[in-house]
Amino acid sequence: MKRHSLAANRRAMLKGAAFAVSGIAIPILSGEASASTASGQRRNDKHDAVTAGAGVAQADTRFGKVAGYIRDEIFAFKGLPYGDTTGGANRFMPPRPAKPWAGVRSSRSYGPVAPQDKGTGRLNDEEAFLFQWNDSYEGEDCLRVNVWTPGIADGAKRPVMVWLHGGGFAAGSGNDLPAFDGHNLAKRGDVVVVTLNHRLNLLGFLDLSAHGDAYAHSGNVGMLDIVAALEWVRDNIANFGGDPNCVTIFGQSGGGAKVSTLMGMPSAKGLFHRAIVQSGSFRLSNTQERSRKLGDLILKELGVSGNDLTRLQTIPYAELRRASETVLARENKPMGPVIDMRRMASNLGFGPVLDGDVLPASPFGPDAPEMTADVPMLIGTTLNEFASGINHPEYEAMTMAELGERLKGMFGDRAETVLATFRKRTPDISPFDLWSRIASARVRMGAVEQATSKAALNRAPAYLYWFTWQTRVLDGRPRAFHCAEIPFVFANAEICEHMTGGGPRAAALEAKVAGAWIAFARTGNPNHRGIPEWRPYAPATQPTMLLDDTCRLANHIDSEELASLG
């Protein structure tokens, strides 16, 4: 099957070019769109960019037949159920299999997303401009997967890349950003891309285990949903041209934390074979004692006794959400202007529960889990993470005196030492750039610590990256912000031009980053001919691949800076 360029307006530029995946050159050719149908025959649609209809893009699942559509050689299937509704009697219960259907289910648009508070980002003009959120309808029948693949029923065994969305464990979906569209990644890498929705916030992580065996797993059903989705991949992905024995889970922010969590879940063992953590190397700290405390406080706020939990199955989500927001606001300390990992860990919140069963212990807390010691990992962060100039042009005028005051608030007597250490390597950057780097350093530290613990097992490699590329959009104020790498990972730099700026500069980085993620998914090694040699992480040298206009591997690039944080 021919492989075509990322977008029609780049075909002339890319004609005859190739990129390499672990030493194998995969040609990128121009030509007419064509694709194989479910019967293995080829369609040749010379005039239509999208093909959909009877007999087009049909595939089998264990629950019934589904019909998607074909766009530019890629089959897309959206809103496929991998589980039953989670509403009513199924609230707070482990996921159940989807109900089979008769006939062919139309699967061409995204399904419901988990009920949630979408936050305030959409209210800020600059933030909304950058992210271009896709808002979908919410509902508790939200256990859905979306699939993009270059071929179905063709006997191929393509690597499978399963994306876990961010938003902590409280918000987001597998389709809430244009960057998550899997079409271009599937086409560029000849891979199968899967995104998914699962239960969030109190619907996915309300620990009621103190009130009977029926609720023993209620604090972790959101993670059990993801396991169910991976079981769906195992059982069905061969029908979509994928290899169930070559599955990569990858996610950013909360999605990265979900990847880390799955590494320590016995029920997930064997369902994936590579793991990528993007800005999500956070240690889980939600003990059953703390999670049960939060559950009981919410029950009290709702006026529900532990002997009458069936009432929770009929209370509208809006009322559940109001009660949880009231309790969290009353019990927790404000986060302040910068994400503080230690304060976050001490606050009550919804997330995976260390219950000794679904999650026996904290993965990477601090040791890497033995059960997934043979799973290679790719781990990294962005340079500026949460401390950017988005929505705040006034931050660019920060003075050294203001910076000093901020650092005193964070580090006390060590503030001057921290500042001097960070200025040593980058003496000419602005006060706000210094602040941004220092405020983001603990996120980077989490990635280094995770890579160190993984390397200590000496079974499968870990590769460490630092995304330092700076967008020029909004006068460059966003910098290498939290989420900045996602369009490049998905080969969507052009359709996410509000973030990246688009054009040749973004396209060049996209080839490097997407090429590395594809190579890793295929072999467990991110090396390809478009980047310098990327050596596995070793504590003695701490090699980090800097992903930028010019990529380079650096040893111990910020070890002194991280050590200064204490």
Secondary structure, 3 states (H helix, E strand, C coil): CCCECCCHHHHHHHCCCEEEECCEEEECECCCCEEECCCCCEEECCCCCEECCCCCCEEEECCEEEECEEECCEEEEEEEECCCCCCHHHCCCCCCCCCCCCCEEECCCCCCECCCCCCCHHHCHHHHHHHCCCCCCECCCCCEEEEEECCCCCCCCEEEEEEECCCCCCCCCCCCCHHHCCHHHHHHHCCEEEEECCCCHHHHHCCCHHHCHHHCCHHHHHHHHHHHHHHHHHHHHHHHCEEEEEEEEEEECHHHHHHHHHCCCHHHCCCCCEEEEECCCCCCCCEHHHHHHHHHHHHHHHCCCCCCHHHHHCCCHHHHHHHHHHHHHHHCCCCCCCCCHHHHHHCCCCCCCECCCCCCCCCCCCCCCHHHCCCCEEEEEECCECCCCCCCHHHHHCCHHHHHHHHHHHHHHHHHHHHHHHHHHCCCCCHHHHHHHHHHHHHHHHHHHHHHHHHHHCCCCEEEEEECCCCCHHHHCCCCECCCCHHHHCCCCCCCHHHHCCHHHHHHHHHHHHHHHHHHHHHCCCCCCCCCCCCCCCCCCCEEEEECCCCEEEECCCHHHHHHCC
